[in-house]
Amino acid sequence: MSYHVYSFEKLEVYQLARKFKIDIKKMSSSFPKIEQFDLISQINRSSSGISSNLAEGSGRATNIDQARFTNMAYATGLETIDHLTTALDMEYITKEKYSEIRIQRDAIMNKLNALYKYQIINKDNLKNHNK
């Protein structure tokens, strides 16, 4: 028995966002225990929000509605910058690790931006478009 693979799972941006989320979780696991319900929780939630918004948006019927969720994914990517900066400022991560994560996040953001533009330009109802 096999399972259905949804269209969002095939998107490169979704696959990159999944990896990013795991990389952030691994990184934040080394933060001090005192941050468990603050910075660790916030950075994990914001990094998870990128892929989860793409997944949720894929269930919407129109590109415009999907674009709204792509925009939310982009916004949570921006939120993640703030949490990363806090981690850097608190010296929980090195400048090198900060740069590495920022570059990884930038690649995702560029792809989100391209997807958003595509969705806005192609306003057709996706359910009817594929017929």
Summary of the structure (lengths in Angstrom):
residues: 131
radius of gyration: 16.3
end to end distance: 27.1
largest distance: 53.6
contacts: 382
relative contact order: 0.15
helix: 78%
strand: 2%
